[in-house]
Amino acid sequence: MDKFETIQGKLFYTVYWMHKQNEISEDQKGRIKDMIVQWDPQIQEISKDLNRLRQNLLEMVCSYSDNADSKQTKITPRSQSRLNVRIGQSNFKLANKSYSSLSSPIDHRKPLLI
């Protein structure tokens, strides 16, 4: 873990190693990674003591497992903004072009009538 310069790098490596050792599930790994990316206040607090990082992550995961309804992720005001995404109409013009304009120059020859 000393080979990582940033706190986030150390956190991601620790989470990877915990998952590899089957200490946390895939779902728990995803939750922790999301919290690291969002720089959640809990992660900020945990990252202050790197000697107990693994233990603190396990405690946090267990508290989430106890409080969570099934496998549903806790929705915070910050993560809720990601849920309100609308995809507008595409302005991609390829669908309007004819196939002949996309063909190679050899294909522009007139068809041979027999």
Residue, then its C-alpha position, 0 to 999 in steps of 0.5 A: m500500500d505504500k506504493f500509492e501516493t494518494i489517499q484515494g489510491k490507498l483506499f482503492y487498493t485496500v478495497y480491491w484487496m478486501h474483495k480479493q480476500n472475500e472480506i467484502s462482497e461485490d456490492q459492498k465493494g461498489r458502494i465503497k468505491d462510489m463513496i471514495v469517488q464522491w469523497d464522502p465524509q465517512i471516507q474522509e474520516i476513515s482515511k485519517d487513520l491509515n493504520r486502521l483503514r481496513q478495520n474501519l472500512l469493514e465496520m462501515v460496510c457492516s453498518y451499511s449492511d445492517n441499515a440497508d434494505s436488501k441491496q439498495t444503495k443509500i440515496t444521498p442528496r449528492s447521489q440523487s442528482r445523478l438519478n435525475v438525468r434525461i437524455g434529449q434528442s440526438n443530433f447525430k446526422l448519420a441516420n439521415k445520410s444515404y448509404s451511397s455517400l458512405s460508400s467507397p469510390i469504387d461503389h459509385r460506378k453505375p450497376l452493370l445491366i445484363 
